[in-house]
Every structure is written in structure tokens, then in C-alpha cells.
């Protein structure tokens, strides 16, 4: 009997992992059987949600995947719930900063109880907005544009830029499309100024959240906005090499190249190959030596260095990256990076 239960639970956990979801047991017997396996084999990220401990530990460096598993598990538990804000962004496949993932965000109508409860944040949404919610992978969520707009108008600028960049990456659209669309759809809504300020700097060429947040730090510190994912010709191997950031002066001349270092390049054994970290470091040094053929400084910095006030400015200006006189929108984005996180609002300005 014990072996049959083990096999059934294993199959249920496998199926949930395939859906990137926590397991919601269908009956009391399975729940009790899962509880008996805590905490050695199974953990409970939230009451009534289960995941393999080994799988959960493997996702330690992927809080967004963990959060998505919780959202999908909650959607199974509560099929009438409508998710909003960063919870909906995860379901839509948008990238979200790990700093934004501490709570579950729900959209409720104006007659429902809307106060936060523990880790659940409820936002009052007009009935017509709830009617426009869509199902994505079995999760009922606010629309893609509404979700992105809500994140962009409420999150700190660097985290908002992560969402905006991933929206453009997902849709293949441009920053100016996003600006026009937000103006047309949400004119008069609270927070539209913040959303538009972020939208003007959004760029779908940003490959991940780390690059987006590093670019936000560059913007906030008054440095020239870099061009992303530029290709440079390697005359030795006769192929192109792509860089994270490239800066040009007013004459259109390349002045510096920037590369954001990621710890995952060295830590992920599945990616570094047989040679391990040594092979990765060797390849990175060889790649950087080829980039020097462009005869401009090649600057490497980590995410932690990018977020240190003043350090990145000194590093990049020393390499020749020009400062930019901030205009009204630019100054607004810089200020947004340091002010307190605003309260999330869903209603129009009266």
C-alpha cells in the first residue's frame, strides 16, 4: 500500500512540476500522505500547496519560477480568483524582479472585501475591468497591457523597467508604441505619468531583468543611455560578437563597451560544460580580448556594482561614457529610483 501511495504522489508531483505549479491535492487522503512526508521530501510554500523539496531547492536562484508555481497552485485552489499586478505578470510570462514577489496580488470588484490579508493584497477593480480578465495557462488574470501598466505605474523605476522591457520583448513592439498605447488606453488614470516615464526608456532588446535594472541605474545616475545588444566583428574568427551595452558620442562614434557579469555563468554546472568555471572564464577573457580590437574601453561590472550609488558613474565616466543633461522626463525617472514605493491604485483620477 505504501509503495502505491508513493507512486501516486510522485505522479501527481511530476504533473504539477510539468505545469510549473505547486500541487493541490484533490482529496484529504493525499493531503495527509503529503503532510507525512514533510519536511524531508515535501514542503508547503503556502497552506494547501505542496512541492518537492529537492525541486524547490533547485529553484533557489529562480524566485520568479517559485512565485509562478504558487500563483498557479492558488489558481487551482481558488478558480474564482482573478490575479493582478506582478502575480498576473508572472502568469503572462513577463519578467519580474525578485524584490517584487513577496505578495500575491488579486483583483476584486468594488463590493468585495479589499483590505490586504497577510501575504494577499487585494485591489479594487471596476466590474468592467474584471469582465476583461483573461485565462492564461489556467490562471485568471488582468489583460497583458493592463497588467504591465499597473506594474509600471506602481513599482520602483528599476523594477518597473524590468516589466516594461519584457513586455516589449514578448510583443516585439517599441517604446514609442508602448507610450502611445498607454496614453490612448489610460489617459487620466492615476500613475500614468510614472508609467509613461518608464515606457520612454523601455527596450525589448534587454535580455533579462539584471540588464534592465543595470540600465535603470545608468539612467538614474545621469549617464548616456546605452545601445543594447550591439554586434561587433571578430577579425580573428570571422564572426560577430554581441555585447550587452555600447555607448556612442554625439558624432556617432563608439566610445565604450559594457558587459554585465552574471554569477550564473560560473555557478550553473549544466551550462558551463565539462571544463567547468575555468572554461567559462577562459572563454570570457578570450571574448573580451577580441572586443578590444574595437579600440575602445571594455568595462565589466556586476549587478551589485551597478546598484552601488556613485560607483557605476565613476567607472563609466572614467571609460569615456558621456553624461547627459537630464530633461524633465529623465529627472523624473532618476527621482523615481530613490523615492518610496507608492501605494498601488486601480481607480481613475476623479
C-alpha positions in Angstrom: 0.0 0.0 0.0 2.8 2.4 0.9 4.5 1.9 -2.4 1.3 2.5 -4.3 0.8 5.8 -2.4 4.4 6.8 -3.1 3.9 6.2 -6.9 0.6 8.1 -7.0 2.1 11.1 -5.1 5.2 11.0 -7.4 3.0 11.1 -10.4 0.9 14.0 -9.0 4.0 16.0 -8.2 5.5 15.2 -11.6 2.4 16.5 -13.3 2.4 19.7 -11.2 6.1 20.4 -12.0 5.3 19.9 -15.7 2.8 22.7 -15.4 5.2 24.8 -13.3 2.7 24.7 -10.4 2.5 23.6 -6.8 0.4 20.5 -6.2 -3.1 20.9 -4.8 -4.2 17.5 -3.5 -7.6 16.5 -4.7 -8.6 14.7 -1.5 -7.9 14.5 2.2 -6.1 11.2 1.9 -3.5 12.6 -0.5 -3.1 15.7 1.7 -2.4 13.6 4.8 0.0 11.5 2.8 1.9 14.6 1.7 1.9 16.0 5.2 3.6 12.8 6.5 6.4 13.5 4.0 7.2 17.0 5.3 9.7 18.4 5.6 12.2 15.8 4.3 10.6 15.1 0.9 7.9 17.7 0.5 7.4 21.3 1.5 4.4 23.6 1.8 5.1 27.1 0.2 1.6 28.1 1.2 -1.2 26.4 3.1 -2.6 23.6 0.9 0.2 23.9 -1.7 2.9 21.3 -2.0 6.2 20.9 -3.9 9.1 18.5 -3.8 11.8 19.8 -1.5 14.5 18.9 -3.9 12.8 20.8 -6.8 12.1 23.8 -4.6 15.8 23.9 -3.5 16.9 23.8 -7.2 14.9 26.9 -7.8 16.5 28.9 -5.1 18.1 31.2 -7.6 14.8 31.5 -9.6 12.3 33.2 -7.3 10.1 34.1 -10.3 9.6 30.4 -11.1 8.8 29.7 -7.4 6.3 32.5 -7.4 4.7 31.3 -10.6 4.3 27.8 -9.1 2.5 29.4 -6.1 0.2 31.5 -8.3 -0.8 28.5 -10.4 -1.4 26.5 -7.3 -3.6 29.2 -5.8 -5.5 29.4 -9.1 -6.2 25.7 -8.8 -7.3 26.2 -5.2 -9.4 29.2 -6.0 -10.6 29.1 -9.6 -12.8 32.2 -9.0 -9.8 34.4 -8.1 -8.5 37.0 -10.6 -4.8 37.8 -10.3 -3.4 41.2 -10.9 -0.1 43.3 -10.9 3.1 41.2 -10.5 1.1 38.0 -9.9 -0.6 38.4 -13.3 2.7 39.5 -14.9 4.2 36.1 -14.0 1.3 34.2 -15.5 1.6 36.3 -18.7 5.2 35.3 -19.0 6.6 38.8 -18.2 9.8 39.1 -16.2 9.5 40.4 -12.7 12.2 41.5 -10.2 12.6 39.1 -7.3 12.2 42.1 -5.0 8.5 42.4 -6.1 7.5 38.8 -5.4 6.7 38.8 -1.8 2.9 39.1 -2.0 0.0 37.7 -4.1 -2.0 40.4 -5.8 -5.7 39.9 -6.6 -8.3 42.0 -8.4 -11.7 42.2 -6.7 -14.8 44.2 -7.5 -15.9 47.3 -5.6 -18.3 45.4 -3.4 -15.8 42.8 -2.3 -13.5 43.0 0.8 -10.4 44.8 -0.5 -8.1 45.1 2.5 -4.8 43.2 2.5 -4.6 40.0 4.5 -1.2 38.6 5.3 0.6 38.0 2.1 -2.5 38.6 0.0 -3.0 42.1 -1.5 -6.5 42.8 -2.9 -7.1 45.7 -5.3 -10.5 47.2 -6.1 -11.2 47.0 -9.8 -14.4 48.1 -11.6 -16.7 45.3 -12.8 -16.0 46.1 -16.4 -12.3 45.5 -15.8 -12.9 42.2 -14.1 -15.0 41.2 -17.1 -12.0 41.8 -19.3 -9.8 39.3 -17.3 -8.4 36.5 -19.4 -7.3 33.0 -18.7 -3.6 32.3 -19.2 -2.4 28.7 -18.6 -5.4 28.2 -16.3 -4.9 31.4 -14.3 -7.4 34.2 -14.5 -5.6 37.5 -14.8 -6.0 41.1 -15.9 -5.1 41.7 -19.5 -1.5 41.9 -20.6 -1.4 45.6 -21.2 -3.4 46.4 -18.0 -1.0 44.1 -16.0 2.1 45.9 -17.4 0.6 49.3 -16.9 -0.3 48.6 -13.3 3.3 47.4 -12.6 4.9 50.3 -14.4 2.8 52.9 -12.5 3.4 51.5 -9.1 6.8 49.7 -8.8 10.1 51.5 -8.3 11.5 52.6 -11.6 14.2 49.8 -11.9 11.7 47.1 -11.2 9.1 48.7 -13.5 11.6 48.8 -16.3 12.1 45.1 -16.0 8.4 44.5 -16.6 8.3 47.1 -19.5 11.3 45.6 -21.2 9.9 42.1 -21.0 6.6 43.3 -22.4 8.3 44.7 -25.5 10.5 41.6 -25.8 7.4 39.5 -25.7 5.3 41.5 -28.1 8.1 42.7 -30.4 6.9 46.3 -30.1 8.9 49.5 -29.5 9.0 52.0 -26.6 7.0 54.6 -28.7 4.3 52.0 -29.3 4.1 51.5 -25.6 4.0 55.3 -24.9 1.2 55.8 -27.4 -0.8 52.8 -26.2 -0.7 53.8 -22.6 -1.7 57.4 -23.5 -4.7 56.1 -25.5 -5.8 53.5 -23.1 -5.2 55.1 -19.7 -5.4 58.8 -20.1 -6.5 60.3 -16.8 -5.6 57.3 -14.7 -3.6 57.7 -11.6 0.1 56.9 -12.0 0.1 57.4 -15.8 3.0 59.9 -15.5 5.2 57.3 -13.8 4.2 54.6 -16.4 5.0 56.9 -19.3 8.3 58.0 -17.8 9.3 54.3 -17.6 7.8 53.5 -21.0 10.0 56.1 -22.8 13.1 54.1 -21.7 11.8 50.6 -22.3 13.7 48.4 -24.7 12.8 44.9 -25.8 16.4 44.1 -26.6 17.2 43.8 -22.9 17.7 40.1 -22.5 17.0 39.8 -18.8 16.0 41.5 -15.6 19.6 42.1 -14.5 20.3 44.1 -17.7 17.1 46.1 -17.3 17.9 47.0 -13.7 21.5 47.9 -14.6 20.3 50.1 -17.3 17.9 51.8 -14.9 20.9 52.5 -12.6 22.7 54.0 -15.6 19.7 56.2 -16.4 19.2 57.2 -12.7 22.8 58.3 -12.4 22.6 60.7 -15.4 24.8 58.7 -17.8 24.1 58.4 -21.5 21.6 55.6 -22.3 23.5 52.7 -23.9 22.6 50.9 -27.1 21.7 47.3 -26.3 22.9 44.1 -27.9 25.3 45.6 -30.5 27.3 43.3 -32.8 31.0 43.7 -33.4 33.1 41.8 -36.0 35.8 39.5 -34.7 38.5 39.6 -37.4 40.3 36.6 -36.0 37.5 34.1 -36.1 35.5 35.9 -38.7 32.3 36.1 -36.7 30.2 38.6 -34.9 30.3 39.1 -31.1 27.4 40.7 -29.3 27.8 43.0 -26.3 25.3 44.0 -23.5 25.9 47.8 -23.7 27.5 50.1 -26.2 27.9 53.9 -25.9 28.4 56.4 -28.7 29.2 60.1 -28.7 27.2 62.8 -30.5 29.2 62.2 -33.6 28.0 58.6 -33.6 31.5 57.2 -32.7 31.8 54.3 -30.4 33.3 55.3 -27.1 32.9 52.4 -24.7 31.5 48.8 -24.4 29.9 47.5 -21.2 29.3 43.9 -20.1 27.2 42.8 -17.2 28.8 39.9 -15.4 26.4 37.2 -14.1 27.2 34.8 -11.3 25.1 32.1 -13.1 27.8 31.9 -15.8 30.0 30.2 -13.2 27.5 28.6 -10.9 25.3 26.6 -13.2 27.0 23.3 -13.8 24.6 22.4 -16.6 25.7 25.4 -18.6 29.4 25.6 -18.0 30.1 22.3 -19.7 32.9 19.8 -19.0 35.6 22.4 -18.4 33.6 24.0 -15.6 34.2 27.5 -14.4 37.7 27.6 -15.7 36.5 27.1 -19.3 33.9 29.8 -18.9 36.4 32.3 -17.5 38.8 31.5 -20.3 36.2 32.0 -23.0 35.1 35.3 -21.4 38.7 36.5 -21.4 39.2 35.5 -25.0 36.0 37.2 -26.0 37.0 40.4 -24.2 40.4 40.4 -25.8 38.7 40.3 -29.2 36.4 43.2 -28.3 39.5 45.3 -27.6 40.1 45.3 -31.4 37.3 47.9 -31.5 39.9 50.2 -29.7 37.6 51.4 -27.0 37.4 50.6 -23.3 35.6 47.4 -22.4 34.1 47.7 -19.0 32.8 44.8 -17.0 30.7 45.2 -13.9 28.4 43.1 -11.7 24.8 43.7 -10.8 25.9 44.6 -7.3 28.3 47.2 -8.6 25.7 48.6 -10.9 23.4 49.3 -7.9 26.1 51.0 -5.8 25.4 54.7 -5.8 28.2 56.6 -7.5 30.4 53.7 -8.3 29.0 52.9 -11.7 29.1 56.6 -12.6 32.8 56.8 -11.7 33.5 53.6 -13.6 31.7 54.5 -16.8 32.8 58.2 -17.0 36.4 57.1 -16.5 35.9 54.8 -19.5 34.6 57.8 -21.5 30.8 57.3 -21.3 29.3 60.8 -21.6 26.9 62.3 -19.0 23.6 63.6 -20.2 21.8 66.7 -19.1 18.5 65.3 -17.8 15.3 66.7 -19.1 12.0 66.7 -17.3 11.2 63.0 -18.0 14.8 61.9 -17.4 14.8 63.7 -14.0 11.5 62.1 -13.1 12.9 58.6 -13.7 16.0 59.4 -11.7 13.9 60.6 -8.8 11.6 57.6 -9.0 14.6 55.3 -8.4 15.1 56.7 -4.9 11.6 57.6 -3.6 9.5 55.3 -1.5 7.4 52.7 -3.2 3.9 54.2 -3.8 0.6 52.6 -2.8 -0.9 50.6 -5.6 -4.1 52.2 -7.0 -6.5 51.0 -9.6 -9.1 53.8 -9.9 -9.2 56.7 -12.2 -8.5 60.2 -11.1 -11.7 61.9 -10.1 
